[in-house]
Amino acid sequence: MKIEEIPIYFNTSIDNDNSITPLSVNWSPSADTLLVGLSNNMCLTVDTRKNLQFKQSFSSHQRSIFGATFVDNNQFISWSSDCSIRLWDANDTSNETNGTNTKPIKIYEIQNFPILTAAVDINPTTNKVRVACAGGQSNNFVGSPVYFYKSFI
């Protein structure tokens, strides 16, 4: 199998000092959108049907986004070292300021719990989203994972 390498370059208005690092990349369930979590506290959506055209940016976290994944084709969850999980509407343009959506649907704060990784599961019977989070204590210490389970939707 041949693997095709397709670089994604950030718009200079988003990355004017070339210091932004992608920390997470995930496909939408329909595989027409890539979701990218960035070190500059933002998520980007990229249209894979239109030569990787930038669709929208999302910014509300206070620290680096360590991961983001789609819940369905319309919503995604992002998590960060700012001790929060945010639920977003991937298609909502009504909350945009200069092309960036700054208002998530919900914010879940977890005091003193930087979230470094998470697993998302959707119960097909109830349509509830469950998130298992792992991270560490604040003050730059990452020890044994601490798990947090929550039903979101």
Secondary structure, 3 states (H helix, E strand, C coil): CCCCCCCCCCCCCCCCCCCCCEEEEEECCCCCEEEEEECCCEEEEEECCCCCEEEEEEECCCCCEEEEEECCCCEEEEEECCCEEEEEECCCCCCEECCEECCCCEEEECCCCCEEEEEEEECCCCCCEEEEEEECCCCCCCCCCCCEEEECC
